[in-house]
Amino acid sequence: LFHNPGEVPNNVITETIQLFQDSGVTTYGIDGNHDQMEANTLNHRSPCYETGIPNFNLLHWDDGPTRISPGVVIYGIPYMKYDEDLDNIIQAYDPQINALNILLIHTNLPGAKNQIGFGIESGLPQDLNQLFKKWDLVLCGHIHKPQRLSDKHIIMGSHIHQTRGDEGCKMGYWEIHLNKGKLKAKFVSLNHL
């Protein structure tokens, strides 16, 4: 939720929690590297500050999938310290048959670019279609620049500038719609605000 939660005033965190509680909207997410208090590995689940926020369902790979509506299942893998751990978890998942399977991850993906156009290093296999063949849609956090790597591989990006390096980058959010059994994603820019 916050890029540097330790630098956010307590009243902002309190007001954010209150907004989640008052909204009545169920939200699903995973914890990223800035949310975790310790190294998150295959053998150690890091605690994170988002646990317990009302209407915010924190997904974690060892909790299994979550059905968010009939025929739509979501899986979550939070930021992992080691790419090898992430790859092992991806391979171990067995998505549901006769459902649209969505994977949320927080990592560097091969083919992604940073805010100024340079490629991002990743220790994951380069072929995203092969790596994520089990899923209908993969939504990835970690990189601030929103980008679509393919029809089913989307880097969510940040909705606001987080660092000086984000200056000039088009920020916003993605709308994901289910239409006639297919998932459609549309980027909505917030730069005009």
C-alpha positions in Angstrom: 0.0 0.0 0.0 2.8 2.4 0.9 6.2 2.6 -0.8 7.9 3.4 2.5 5.5 2.7 5.3 8.0 3.8 8.0 8.0 7.3 6.5 4.2 7.6 6.3 2.6 9.6 9.2 0.5 7.5 11.5 -2.7 9.5 10.7 -2.4 8.6 7.0 -2.2 4.9 7.8 -5.1 5.2 10.2 -7.2 7.1 7.6 -6.3 4.6 5.0 -7.5 1.7 7.2 -10.7 3.6 7.9 -11.3 4.1 4.2 -11.0 0.3 3.6 -13.3 -0.3 6.5 -15.9 2.2 5.4 -15.8 1.3 1.7 -17.4 -2.1 2.0 -15.4 -3.1 -1.1 -13.5 -6.3 -0.9 -9.9 -5.8 -2.1 -7.3 -8.5 -2.8 -3.6 -8.0 -2.8 -0.2 -9.3 -1.9 2.6 -7.8 0.1 5.6 -6.3 -1.7 9.2 -5.9 -0.6 8.4 -2.6 1.2 5.5 -4.2 3.1 7.6 -7.0 4.6 9.5 -6.8 7.8 11.9 -9.6 7.1 13.3 -11.6 4.2 10.4 -13.6 2.6 11.6 -17.0 1.4 10.1 -20.4 0.6 10.9 -21.5 4.2 10.1 -18.3 6.0 6.9 -16.1 5.7 7.7 -12.5 6.5 5.2 -10.7 8.7 3.8 -7.5 7.0 1.9 -4.5 8.2 -1.1 -5.0 5.9 -2.4 -8.1 7.9 -5.7 -7.3 9.5 -6.8 -4.3 7.4 -10.6 -4.5 7.0 -11.9 -5.6 3.6 -8.3 -6.2 2.4 -7.6 -9.8 1.7 -3.9 -10.4 1.8 -3.1 -13.4 -0.5 -0.1 -15.7 0.1 0.9 -18.7 -1.9 0.7 -21.1 1.1 -2.9 -20.1 1.8 -4.0 -21.5 -1.6 -6.3 -20.0 -4.2 -9.3 -17.7 -3.5 -12.5 -17.8 -5.5 -13.5 -14.2 -6.1 -16.6 -14.9 -8.1 -18.1 -17.9 -9.9 -15.5 -19.2 -12.3 -12.8 -16.7 -11.3 -9.9 -17.8 -9.0 -7.1 -15.6 -7.8 -3.7 -16.7 -6.5 -1.1 -14.6 -4.7 2.7 -14.8 -4.4 4.1 -11.9 -2.4 7.6 -10.6 -3.0 10.2 -13.4 -2.6 13.8 -12.6 -1.8 15.0 -15.3 -4.2 13.8 -15.7 -7.8 14.4 -19.5 -7.5 11.8 -19.6 -4.6 9.3 -17.7 -6.8 9.9 -20.1 -9.8 9.5 -23.1 -7.5 6.2 -21.8 -6.2 4.9 -21.0 -9.7 5.8 -24.5 -10.9 4.1 -26.1 -7.8 0.7 -24.3 -8.3 -2.0 -26.3 -9.9 -4.7 -23.9 -11.2 -8.3 -24.9 -11.3 -9.9 -26.4 -14.3 -12.9 -24.7 -15.8 -12.1 -21.4 -14.2 -10.3 -18.2 -15.1 -7.1 -18.2 -13.1 -5.4 -14.9 -12.1 -2.0 -14.8 -10.5 -0.7 -11.8 -8.5 3.0 -11.5 -8.1 5.5 -8.9 -7.0 8.9 -9.2 -8.8 11.0 -8.2 -11.8 9.7 -9.8 -15.0 11.9 -10.5 -18.0 11.1 -7.9 -20.8 10.0 -5.2 -18.3 11.5 -1.7 -18.6 12.1 0.9 -16.0 10.8 4.4 -16.1 13.5 5.6 -18.5 13.3 2.7 -20.8 16.1 0.4 -19.6 15.5 -3.3 -19.3 15.0 -4.8 -15.8 17.2 -7.7 -14.7 15.3 -10.8 -13.7 16.4 -14.2 -12.6 13.3 -15.8 -13.9 13.0 -17.8 -17.1 12.8 -15.5 -20.1 9.8 -17.1 -21.8 6.8 -15.6 -19.9 4.3 -17.7 -21.9 6.0 -20.9 -20.8 6.6 -19.7 -17.2 3.0 -18.6 -16.7 1.2 -21.1 -19.1 -1.1 -22.2 -16.3 -2.7 -18.7 -15.9 -5.2 -16.7 -17.8 -3.9 -13.4 -16.5 -0.7 -12.5 -14.5 -0.7 -9.1 -12.7 2.7 -8.0 -11.4 3.8 -5.4 -9.0 7.3 -4.1 -8.1 8.2 -2.1 -11.2 6.7 1.5 -11.0 6.2 1.9 -14.7 2.8 0.4 -15.8 3.2 -1.8 -18.9 1.7 -4.6 -20.8 4.2 -7.3 -21.7 1.6 -9.4 -23.6 -2.2 -9.9 -23.5 -1.9 -11.9 -20.3 1.2 -10.4 -18.6 0.7 -6.9 -17.1 2.9 -4.9 -14.8 0.5 -2.9 -12.7 2.9 -0.1 -12.0 2.3 2.6 -9.5 -0.7 5.0 -9.5 1.5 7.9 -8.2 5.1 8.9 -8.5 7.1 7.1 -5.8 10.7 8.2 -6.6 12.5 10.9 -8.6 13.1 8.4 -11.3 9.3 8.2 -11.8 9.2 11.8 -13.1 7.5 12.0 -16.5 6.2 8.4 -16.3 2.5 7.9 -17.1 1.0 6.7 -13.9 -2.5 5.3 -13.3 -4.4 2.0 -12.7 -5.7 -0.9 -14.6 -9.4 -1.8 -15.0 -9.9 -5.6 -15.3 -13.2 -6.7 -16.7 -14.7 -10.1 -17.3 -16.6 -10.1 -20.6 -18.1 -13.2 -22.2 -15.7 -15.5 -20.4 -12.6 -13.5 -21.2 -10.5 -11.1 -19.0 -9.9 -7.7 -20.5 -7.5 -5.1 -19.1 -7.5 -1.4 -19.8 -5.0 1.2 -18.4 -6.4 4.4 -17.1 -4.0 7.3 -16.7 -4.1 9.6 -13.7 -1.6 12.1 -15.1 -4.4 14.6 -15.8 -5.3 15.0 -12.1 
